[in-house]
Amino acid sequence: MPMEKTFNAAEAEARLYEAWEKAGAFRAGANARPGAPKFCIMIPPPNVTGSLHMGHAFNNTLQDILVRWHRMRGHDTLWQPGQDHAGIATQMVVERELAKEGKSRRDFTREEFIAKVWEWKAKSGGTIINQLKRLGASCDWSRNAFTMSGAPGAPAGEEGNFHDAVIKVFVDLYNKGLIYRGKRLVNWDPHFETAISDLEVENIEVQGHMWHFRYPLAGGETYEYVEKDAEGNIILREVRDYISIATTRPETMLGDGAVAVHPDDERYKPLIGKYCEIPVGPKEHRRLIPIIADEYPDPDFGSGAVKITGAHDFNDYAVARRHNIPMYRLMDTRAHMRSDGLPYAEAAEIAQKLARGEITLSESEIDALNLVPDDLRGLDRYEARKRVVEQITAEGLAVTVLKKSIDPETGAEHLERVPLVETRPIMQPFGDRSKVVIEPMLTDQWFVDTAKIVGPALEAVRRGMEAHESGTFDEKAGYTRILPERDAKTYFHWLENIEPWCISRQLWWGHQIPVWYDEQGNQYCAPNEEEARRMAGPDARLTRDPDVLDTWFSSGLWPIGTLGWPEETEELKKYFPTDVLITGFDIIFFWVARMMMMQLAVVGQVPFHTVYVHALVRDEKGKKMSKSLGNVLDPLDLIEEYGADAVRFTLAAMAAMGRDLKLSKDRIAGYRNFTTKLWNATRFAEMNGALRRDVGGDAATPPANVRHNVNRWIIGEVARARMAVDESLDAFRFNDAANTLYAFVWGKVCDWYVEFAKPLMDGEHGAETRATMAWVLDQCYVMLHPFMPFITEELWALTGERGKMLVHADWPEWGAELIDAEADREMNWVISLIEEIRSARAQMRVPVGLRLPLIMLELDEKGREAFRRNEPMINRLARIEGLTEGAAPKGSITVAVEGGSFAIPLEGVIDIAAERARLQKTLEKLEKDLRGLSARLSNPKFVASAPEDVVEETRERLQLGEDEAAKLRAALKRLEEAA
């Protein structure tokens, strides 16, 4: 049955994927040769709530290319899939579903709510899996992992032991003193009422306000305030009894512990060590706070003095810790002003005694003090802000400025003092899911003492990078490299400046902290309640910590947890350490670094030898994809429109290491044309009896006794392509591998070999040519398969009876021994001649169908022999009507080749003078444009201040323009010769 005219991707992709799965093609160890090396990749687990986006598509395409390549090489391959339970995201989804029924999480017990989450997962949690299958991801889905498998309440089918691994690691690290509970500042999401990680915070520029207030000096003390300009000239001198503070969050003034000034700021040196009064709250209970010296304040920003509210600002927290300044928490979990604790008068008196050094308080005792005045307690933070500003202004403690106004009736000028409030853009942190403003909050949380486990993770990558840079990298040496090298710097920066890792979250969905408390607050860390009761004694009344672990804690154990640890499974013995991790740069610290630290701390081994960090997928103009900009490309829509192969190949072809990918539909459409080109080349072979089913034999074995140079040449080109692809994939140069295949299949095979082969099909070399073409196409399918699995698998099946599916076909190992130097030289000479003639005709705008005579001016013996043997092909493909030898007549252009030159007469074919004028005019306009582009790039201000994508686009335009100008100059030179 003849092939269809086109490849129906929509019909074939689902059918082919089902066939692969049915055959067990993706299972661990499938197609492995005895004694072959293993290759294991761990999928970065997408959230169970997730849907496929371009980042997923890019990441998983690169992984699949490596996995399919290794599997076809006979390696014992495992691509381990799975999903992250995504605590906050999943809880949010389920709470939204409950809200549709008029219910909330609080209407259920914890156990009942978790059961609802499991129900949701059973119904909707597989969405991302099915979407990855549409992309062609060849994961071993029979081993699909989940970071909550085996947790209490897990239903049938979720019996894995990942939960056991997580709990065991927590208990072990706790017992080693590496996990502790303490009070630190965290990102607090008031909507979900939980701490969140930095990755879950979006910093967005919004219009905000900067209020300026006076903090009166204690006891009415005064000082001379002197302000100078940049040259040191005095521009203001006055006596003040206050220090001026600027703030964007006046409600936090209630928790101030100090005012900080720079030690070198001459304006405030007399005040260091003195006290000032917080200008809000009942007058009789105003607190005095010290004025301290610290490097943090910038003398040139605002007033140069900074209020220190350690419990509600990350910079202030660091200053407060350096100076032992008390940190007073002002808000509850909903970001309302606290309403608990002692009346304000009593709390303020205790705080004042603490400031005067009359008493000492523990951290928990300081946290218990509620310094919110009684009239502000329970208010939302923004309502409290409004009231604080009103109260300070009413008391006359706002910094004021003169404002001029004109009476519209009389035209009289009025001057009045008004509070100084600047309207200015500020960066504000928002929860990426809740979309509410995040509140830095001092809370009790669980932490990993990362400073004690970071050393081996740093050393492993230092050794790996040194070996990589010296060319001595050994995958089995127990170290890790990060590619590209610039991303290793990010890794080192984070780990060399590491802070304790907050691992607790105030949620219900997740791994509940395995710590129980007795009535005295003593902690009992154990893998289960039974063990905790044994530790506490029979009469103890125990309560379990309600918090759950940060999802990054459990996903940090992904490499060993998915392989069955803590059990000594066969998979763990075989596949750990894994080989390569492919991930995005944004989670180098949040995930990569933590996997390194945790695997080294738990099992004493690095989790992988290579981390490949891919760049961002941006839109065609280089802008980050964003729903608000309307430039988001949905990979599923693209697959629907162009087919998975075209999408995958586009992503691979543009995956230059360290460079963001600018994706456009035009590029994808171009690579869909590539699939069509391959399909049509196969149909040509079918019509000429040149498929595997026609010629028999083995796809893996090159044809024997090949005599014609065309066939010997293309066999060598296949070998070259195979070696280049392997070299590129070994070095993670996915774009080089893809572009090698594109140039080989489209250029060498479809454009040249198919054309060269046409006249050979019916002559004495017919059988040889058909056998060679069948083998060449088979190699195209094999080498393209990791990149374009669907169309290649389809063609593999359509073109012959195969012993096994293409997904398990043998990757070729032959190489340079197939290259015939003589055939290679001759056919490349022929191609060069044809291309030169075609280029000259195009430059001169010779009508496409017109055949022209060719004059041999001079040519060495090898060139003459090559021309003689290939003259019919040269004449047909270059549109030559005949060859003569002699001198170039007037009006000819010259074509140079290795060993000689030819002339093409154009007298009477084109108007040489008019053509020269046209080209000269085009070149002059282009050169003017190029001077403008060059001037922009030579301007340091443009390069420094223009958006990166604009600078890059300008460089690309300059390069393209210079290439075009070179072609125009060459064409003009030819015309000058003709004249």
N, C-alpha and C positions, 0 to 999 in steps of 0.2 A: 504494500500500500504506500503510495507516494506521500512525501511530507506535505503538511499544510503550508500555505504560502507564508504565514507568519506564526510566530510563537505566541500562544495565548497564555500570558502570565497569570491572569486572574484564575483560569481553570487549572493550570498545571501546578501552581505553587502549593495549594492545599493538598492536591493528590500526591505530589512527590514527597511532601513532608510526612504525610500519613504513611507512605511506603517506607521511608527511612525509619520511622518510629516502629512500625510493625516488624521490620527486619532487625530491630535492636542495634541499628547502625551507630547510635551515639553512646551506648553503654560503656562504662569504664572498661578499658582493655580491648574493646572491639577492634579487630583488624591488627592486633599486636603480633609481631613476630616473636618467636621464642628468643629470650635473652635480650630483647630490644630495650633501649632506655625508656624510662617513664617520662611523661610530660603532664603536668597538672596545673590548671588555672582555676582560681576561685573567682566566681562572678562577684563583683561588688553587689551585695544584695539590695535590690530595689525595695522601697517600702511596699508592704503588702497592700497599701491603699493606692499605689502608684499606677500611672498610665504611661505608656511609652512616649518619650519626648526625644528631640533630636540628640540630646546628650546621651541618652540610653542607646539610641540607634548607632551613634558613632562609636561609643565605647564597646558595645557588644559586637559590632561588625569587626572591629580590630581583633577582639578576642577570638571570634569565630574563624577568622582567617588563619590565625596561628594554630588553633585547635585542629581544623580540617587539614592543614598542611602537615602537622605532626602525625595525625592519624593515618594519612595516606603514606607517610614514610614508614609505617609499621611500628611506630612508638606506642608504648602502653599509655594511652591517653585518657585523662579524666578532666572534663569541664564540669566543675561542681556548681550546680545552680542552687538557688534558694531566695527567700525573702526575709526582710527584717520586719519585726513586729511593730516597729514605728509607734512607740507608746503614745505620744501626744497627738500625732496625726490620726491614728486609728481611733483613739478615744474620742476625738473631735467628730469623726465621721459617724460613729455610732450614736453619740449624743445628738447630732443633728437628725438622725433617723428617728430617735425617740421623741425629739421636739415636734416632729410632724404628727405624732400621736398625742401631743399635749403632755408629754412626760419628760422628766429629767433624770439624770443619774442618781440624784438623791432620793428618788422614789424607790430605789432598789437597794438591796444589800450589796456589799462588794462582790460576793460570790454570784449573785443573780446578774449583776451588770457584766461581769467577766463572761458568764455564759452567753449573754447577748452578743458580746464581741466575737466569741467563737462561732456563733450562729452567722454573724455577718461575714466572717472569713470564709465559712463553708460556701456561702452563696456568692460572694463577690471578690474574694481574695485572690482568685486565679486569673484575674483580668490581665495582669502584666505578663503572666506566663504565656497565655495565648497570643499576646501581641509580640513577644519575643520569638515565638514560633513563626509568626508571619514574616519576621525579618530573616528567618532561616537559621536561628541560633541552634547549634548542634550540641546542646547540653545533655548530660545524662539525667533526664527528668525522672527516672526511677529513683534517683537519690535526692530529689528535691528537698532541701532543708528549710527549716523555719526556726527563728531564734527563740520561739516560745514552746517548741515541741517538748512534750513531756512535763509541762508545768501543771500544777494542781488545777483540776477542772478541764484539762485538755480532753477533747472528745476522741472517739475511735478514729484512727488514722493519723493522729498527732502524738504517737507514743515515743518519738525519738528522745534522746537523752541530752539535748542541748541545754535544757533548764538545769539538769544535774551538773553539767560542766560549769555553768555560770555560778551556781551556788557554791560549788566546791572551790572555785577560784576565789570567790569573795571570802569564804571562811579561811582558806589557807593564807591569803594576804592579810586578813585581819589578825590572825594568830602570829604572823611575822611582824606585826606592828606597822604594816604598810598601808592599812586602811584605818581611818579614824573618823570620829564625829566631831565637828567643830563649827565655830561661827565665822563665816566669811561673807564677803559681798558677792552676790550673784545677780544674774539677769532674772528678774522676776516678772512673769506674765500674769497680770491681774485678772485676765479673763479666765485662763485655765487654772490659776492659783497654783503655779508651780515654777520652779527654777527651770531655765532653758539654757542651752549652750549658745556660744557666740555664733555658731553657724545658723541658728534659728532666729537670729536677730537681723533685721534689715534696717540699715541706717539711711534715712531718707531726709533730704533737705526740704524744710518747710519754713513758712514765714513765722517767726517768733518775735518775742519782745525781750529786751534787756532793761530791767529796772535798776535804778541807782538809788541806794539808801545810805543814810548816815548811821554809823555805829558810834554813839557818844562814848568819850573816854571816861573811865572810872573816876569818880570824885570831881568831875568838872575840870580835869586837867587839860591844859592847852599846850600847843607846840607851834612852831613856825613852819608852815608848809611852803616849800619853795619848788617851783616847777621851771625847768629849763628847756630850750629848744635843742635841736640836734647840734648846733654850734656851741652850746653851753651858755647861751644868753638867757638871763632870767626873764621869764614871760609872766610869772605870777608869784606873788609873795603875800601870804596872809596868815593870820593866826587862826588856828582851828581847834575846836574842842571835840572833834570827831574824826573818824577814819571812814573814807568813802568806799562802798562795796557795790559791785554790779553783779546781778544774778538773773538767770532766765527762769529760775524756779523759786520764787519767794516763799512758797509754803515750806521749803526745807530749812529755812532760816531757824525754825523752831528747834532744830536739832544741831545747830552749830556747836562745835567744840572749841574752835579757835579761829583767829584770823591770821593768815600767813602773808608775809611780805618777803621779797628777795633780800638776802643779806647785804647785797651791794647797792640796794636802792636808797640813795642818800635822803630821799624825802621822808622815809619812815624809820630810819635808824634810831632816832630818839625814842621811838615807841616800842621797840623790841623788848619784850619782858614785861610790858605793862598790860593793863586790862581794858577791855571795852565792853559796852553793854549791848546785848541783842535788842534791837528796837521794836520788839513786838511782844505781846502778852500783857497781862495785868502789870501796871507800873510797879506795884509794891513787890512783885515777885520776879522782876527782871533779873536774868542771869548775867554774870560777868564772865567773859571768856578771855584767855590770854592772846596776846599778839606775839606770834612766833616768827622766826626766820627760817626759810626753806628755799631750796633752789627751784621749786615748782612754779611759783608765780612769775609771770612775764612782766617786767616793769613797763614795757611798752604797750601792753594790752589793757584796755579799760583804765581803772584807777591804779593798777599795779598791785592792789591788795585783793586777796581771795579769801572768802569765807570757807571754812573747812567743816563739811558735814559728812563725816566718815561713813555713816550708815546708809548714805543715799547717793554716793558718787564714787566712781572707781579711782579717779585721781586723788580725791580727798581721802579716800580710804588708805591709800599708800602713804600720804602725808601723816595721817592720824596714827598709823602704826609706827612710823619713824619717830614720832614725838610722844607716843603714849597718850594721845588725846582720846578721851572717852567718845564712844560712838553711840548716839541715841537714835533708836529706830522710831520713826514717826507714824508709820502706816501699817495697816493690817494686810491680809493676803489679797484683798480686793482693791488695794490702793486707796482705801478710805483712811482718814486720820484716825489713829487709834482711840478707842473708847474704854480700854481696860485699865487696870492698875489704880494707883493712889490718885486722889484729887491733885489737880495741878499744883496747888500751893505747896503741898507736902513734897511732891516729886521735885519741884523746882528748888526747894530748900535743901534737899539731899544732894542734888546736882551742884548747888552752890558750895556746899561744904566740901564736896569732892574737888571742885575747882580750886578752892583755897588750900587744899592739902590737909584738911582736918580729918578726913576719913579715907579709907580705901574700900573699893568695891570690886567684886569679881566681875568677869565678863557677863555672866548670866544676871547678876544683880543690876548691872548698868542697863542691860537689855530690858529688864522688867520696868524700868522707870519710863513713865509716859509723860513727856514734856510738851504735849499738845494742850494748850489752854482749854479750859472746860467748855467755852463757847464754840470751839472749833472741832470738838471731838465728834467722830462719826461722819464728818462731812467728806464728800468726794474730794480728791486732791485738788481738782480744778476750782471747785467752789471755795475750798480753803484758801487757795491762792488769791482769789478775788478778794476775800475778806481780809487777808493779811495785808495786801496792797492798800486797801481802803483804810485800815487801822493805822498803818505807818504814815500814810499821807495825811490823815486827819490830825495826827500828832505833830506834824511838821517835820518829820524825819526823812522825808524823801529829798534827794538832791534835786534842786530846781534850776531852771534856766529861764532867761528872759525871752518872752515871746511877743513879737510885734503884731498888732492887728490894726486895720483901718476901719473906722466907723463908716458904713456905707451911706449914711444920711449926711453926716457932717464932713466926712473926709478927714476927721481928726485921727491922729495916730495915738494908739494906746499900747503901753508896755505893761506886761504882767508876768509874774513868776509862775511857771507851771512845772510839775514833776518831770524829770528827765527820764523818758521812756523811749528807747530806741526800737524801731521796727527793723528787723534784720533777718536774713535767712539763717537758720540754725539746723544742725544735723540732729535728728531725733530718732531714737531707736524704737522700732516697731516689731512686734512678734510676727514672724513670717506667716503664721497661720491664723492667729487671733486678730491681727491687724490693729491691736491696741498698743499704746505707748508703753514700752517696757520701763519698769521701775528698778533701778539698782537697789537691792535690799539686803540688809544684813540679817541672815537667817542661819539656823542650825541645819547643817547638811553633812552628808557623808563625803569624804574625800580620799583619793589615793595620794599617798605621799610620793609623788612622781620623782622628786629629786633623788630618792633612794633607788629608783629602778631605771632611770634614764641613761645612766652611764653605758651599759652594754649596747643599747640601741644607737647611741651616738658612735661608739667605737666600731660597731659592725658596718655602718655606712661609711665611716671615714676609711676603713680598710678597703671596703668595696670600691669606693671612688678612686682611691690611690691605685688599686690594681687595674681598674678600667682605664685610667688616664695613662698608665705605664704600658698598657697592652698586655698585661699578664693576668687578666681576669679569669678566674676559675669558678665555674658554677657550683662546684662541690666544696668550696673552701670554707663555707660557713659565714660568709659576709654578704652584703647587699649593696647593689649600685642603684642609683636613681637616674633615669634618663628622661628628658635631656638634663645635662649637668646643672643648668641654672636652677632646676627645681630641687636639687640637693641642697642648695643654699637656703631655700625656704624651710626645708626639713631641719637643717642645722640651726637656723634662726629660732624656730619655735622651741626646739629641744634645749638649746643652750640658755634660753630665757624662760624655762618652764615654770609654771605655777602649779600648786596643788590642783588636782582634777576633781571637780565636783561631780559625783556619780549618782546622786539621789535626785529623784523627781517626785513631786507631790501629785501622783496619779494613782489610778487603780489598775490600769492595764500595763503589765510589765512584770519583771521578776521582783517579787517583794523582798525587801531587805531581810536577810536571815538573822535578825537580831531581836532578842526578847528582853524586856525590862521587868525587874521586880518592882515592888512598891517603893523601894528606896532609890530607884533609878539605876541600879546596877545592870550592866549589859551582859548578855549571854549569847554569843555568836555560835550558831550550830547549823548543820545542814537541815535539821527538822526540829519540830517542837518537842518531840520525845527526847531528843538528845539535849535540848536546852533545859528541859525539866530535870533531867538527870544531873546536869551541871548545877542548877539552882537549888536543888533539894526538894523533897516531897511537899513541903508546906508552902513553898513560894507561889505567889499569884503572879502569873506572867502575862504581859501584854506585848504583842508583836509590833515592831516598828511598822507604821502604815505606808511608808514611802516605798517606791520601786526604784530599780536601777536605771540609770541613763541608758538609752539604747546603744550608745557608743561603747558602753562597757561590755555588753553581750556581743556586739558585732566585732569588738576587738579580739574576741576569741574565735572568730569565723574560721580561720584555717584549721585549727585543731578540733573545734566543736563539730564541724560538718563531717569530719572523718571518724567520729565516734569517741574521741577522748572524753572522759578519762579512761575508758576501756581501751585495752591494747588490741584494737581491731586490725584486720589484715590491711584494710585501706589506709589506716594511719601509718602502719609500718611501710607500706609501699609508696604512698604519695606524699608523705610529709618528710622534710620540708617540701612545699610546693615549688613551682618554678618561677612563673612570671605573674605579676599583678599589673593589670591595666586599669588606670583610674584617672579621674580628673584632678586638676591642681588644687581645687578648692577644699579637698578633704585630705591633703597631705598630712596635716596635723591631726585633724579630728579622727581619722581612721588609720591611715598608713602608719603614722608614728605610734599610735596606740597599739596596733597589732604587733609592731616591732617590740615595743616595751613589754607587752603582756606575754607574747610567746616566749621571749627570752627569760622573763621572770618565772613563767610557769613550767616550761619544758626545756629551757636552756638552749634553744635553737632559733635561728632566724626563720621567719615564716616563708620567705621566698628569696631567690638570689637576685632578681631584677624587678624593679618597679618602673614601668613605662607610663609616664604622665602625658596624657594627650591634652591638646589645647581646646579652646572653646569653638563651638559651631556658631558662627555669626551670620547675619544676613549678607546679601551680595555686596552691600556697601560697607561692610565691616562693622555694622552696629550690632550690639547685643540684642538677641531676640527677646521681645517683651510684648505681652498682651496689650499694654497701654500704647505701644508704638504701632501695633497691628502688623508686625513683621514676623510673627511666629509661623514657622513651617511645621506642620504635623507630619511625622514620618509615615503614619498609617495612610494619610491622604496621598502622600507621595507614592507609596507602594501601590495604592489603588490606581493611581494615574499612570505611573511609569513602570511598575514592577519592582520587586525587591532587588533583583540583580542590578538594575540601573542605579537605585539608591545606594546600595552597598558599594558598588564600584566607584561612584562619585565620591563617597566619603573616604574610601581608601586612597583614591588618586589625589585627593587634596590633603591627605594627612601628613603634611611635612612636619617633621619633629620640631616642636617648640613654636610653631606658627599657627595662629588662629585660622580656622577654615571659613572662607566666605562662600556660603552656599546659595545657589540660585537654581531656579527651575530650568533655566536654559542649559546649565551644566548637566543636570540630570537627564534632560531630553537628549543631549548630545551623547551621553553614554547609553541611553536606550537605543540610539542609532547604532551604537557599537554592537549591541546584542543582535540587532537586525542584520548587520554586516556579517557576523558569524553565522547566523541562520542561513543567509543567502549563499554564503560560500559553501555551506554544507549541501544546500539544494543544488548548486552547480555540480558538486561532486556526485550527487545522486543521479543527476541527469546524464552524467558521463561514466557511470559505473565505477566510481572511485571512492566508495565507502567501504568500511570494514566488512560489511556483509557481502560485498561484491568481490573483494580480493582475498578474503580469508586471512589466515595468519594471526599473529599475536600483536596486540596493540603496544605491548611493552618493548618489542624487539624492532630495531630499525631495519628497513628493507636491505637485503643483501645484494651484492653485485650490481650496484647502481652505477651506470656508465655516463649518463648525460650530465653535463655540468649544472644545468638548472636544478636537477634533483639533488645532486651532490651538494650544491650551494645551500638549498633550503634545509637539508638535514643538518648542516653546520649551523645555520641560523637558529634552528630549534635548540641545539645544544647551547649556543650562546645565551639564548633567552632563559633556559633552565638554570644555568650557572648564575646569571645576573639576578634572577628572582630569588634563588636560595641565598645568595650573598646579601641581598636587601632585607629579606625577612629575618635572617640571622641577626642583622643589625637594627631591626625594628624600623626600617625605612619603608613603611607601607606604601608611601606614594611612589617611591622609586620602583618597587616591585610592580605596582599597578601600571605605571606609565611604561615600564619595560614591556609588559604584556600587551598593552594597547598598541605601542609602536610595532611590536612584532606581529600581532594578529592582524591588525588593520593594515599596517604598512607592508611588511614583508610578505605575509601570506595572502591577504585578500587583494591588495593593490598590485603586487608584483608576481608572486608565484602563480596565482590563479591565471593571470594574463599570460605569463610565460608558458604555462602548461597547456593552454588551449590548442596551439598548433601541434603539440607533441602527442595528444591523445590518440590520434589515428595513425601515426607513423610507426617506425620500428621501435620507438621508445614508449609506445602506448601503455603496455602492461607495467613497465617499470614506473611510469609517471602516475598511473592509477594507484599502484601500491604505495608509492611515496606520498601521494596526496592523502590517501586514507590514513597513513601513519601520522602525517603532519597534523591533520585535523584531530586525530585522537589525542595528540600531545597538547593541542590547543585546549581541548576539553579538560584534560587532566590539570594543566597548569592554571587555567582560569577557574577551576572548580572552587578553591577556597574563597575566591572573590565573588564569583557569580555561580552559586551552587545549583540554582534551579534550571536555568537554560542548558547548562552543561550536562547535568544529569539526564535531562530530557533528550538531548542530542546523542549522548552516549547510548541510551536505550534504543533510540530510533535507527541508529546507523549500524548496528550489528548485534549478533548473539554474544553476550558477555558472560564471563564466568562469575562476575560479581558486580554490584552497583558501583558507579563511579566514586561515590563517597568512600569506598574502600579500595579503589584502584591503586596500583603501585605507583608511588611517586618516582619519576625517573632518576637514575643515578649516573647515567652516562654523561660525558662532558666533552672536553677538548678533543678527545680521540675521534669524534665524529666530524670535526672541522677539516675540510679539504682545502688547503691553502690555494691551490691553483684555481679550483672552481670558485672559491671565494673571491679571488682577485679578479677573475674574468667577469663574473656576474655583477660585482659591485662597480666595475668599469662600465659595463653596459647600462646599469641603472643610472650612474652618474651622467653618462652621455645623454640619455633620454631626458633626465631631469633638467639638464642644462638647456637642451633644445626647447623643452616645454616652457621653462622659465623665460627664455629669451622671447619666444613667441608671445607669451602673456604680457611681458613688459612692453612689447612693441604693438600690442593690441592687434595681432594677426588673427583673422577670422578662424574660429576653432576648427571648422571642418576642412579648411584649405590645406592641401598637400603642397609642400615646398621642396625644391631640389636641395641637396646637401653637397657641399664641395669639400673634399679632404685637402687641407692645406699642407699638413705634415703629420706623420703618425709613425711611431716605432713598430717593429715587427709584431710585438705582443698585441698591440692595439689593433693592427690590421687583422691578425688571426681571430681576435675576439669579435671584431666587426663581421668578418666573413662568416663565422659560425652562427652568429645571432642576427644576421642582417634582416631576415623576415620579421623578427620581433621588433627590431629597432625601427624599421620602416613603418610597421603598423602602429606602434605605440607613440612614436614621435611625429607621426603623419608626414613621413618623408616619401617623395615619389621616385627618388633614385639618387645614387651616389656617383659623383665624378671626382676626378683629382685634378688639381690645378691651382691657379691664382684666384684670389677673391675679386670678383668684378665690382665696379662702382655700385654703391648702394647696398653693400653687404654688411652684415654684422658677424662678429667672430664668437665662436664657442670654444672654450679651452677645456681639454680633458687631460688626464694623466698620459704623458707620452706624445701629445700632439695637439692639433687644433683643427676646427672645421669652420666653414663660412656658410651663412644662409643668405642668399640674395633676396633683397626686399624692394629693389627698384620696381616701381609700378604696383607693388602690393600695398604699401602704405605711403602717406605723405610724410616723408622724413622730416622736413622743416617744420611742418605743423605739429608733428608729434613731439619734436624736440622743444618747441615753444610751450606746449602743454605741460610737459614734464618739468621744465624749468620753472614755470609759474607755480606748479604744485609744490616743488621743492622749496621755493622761496617762502611760500606761505607756511609750510611745515617748519622750516628753520626759524622763522619768527616765533612760532608757537613754542618751539623747543627752547629758545632763548628765555622766554618768559617763565617756563617751567624750571629751567636751570637756575634762574635768578631767585625764584621762590625757595628752592632747596638750598641755595647758598646763603639764604638769610637765616642766621641763628635764631632770631625771634620766631620765625614761622615754624621751624623745626621743633622749637621748644614749647610753643604755645598752641599750635594747631592740634586738633584731635589726631590721635595716632593713625586712624583709618584714612584721614585726609592726606596726611604726609605719605603714607604708604601708597595710596592711589596716585598721588603726584609722581612718586618715583616710578611706578609702573607705567604711567602715561609717558614719562620721559624715555624710559627704556624702549617701549613700543615705537615711539616716534623716531628714536635714533635708528632702530632697526629698519623702519620704513624709509628713512632718509638714505640709508646705505644702499637700499635697493634702487631708489630713484637715481642716485649718483651712478650706480653701475649701469643702469639703463641709458642714462645720458652719455656715458662714456662709449657705450656701444653705438649710439646714434652718431656721435662725433666721428667714430671710425667709418661708419657707413657714408657719411657726408664726404 
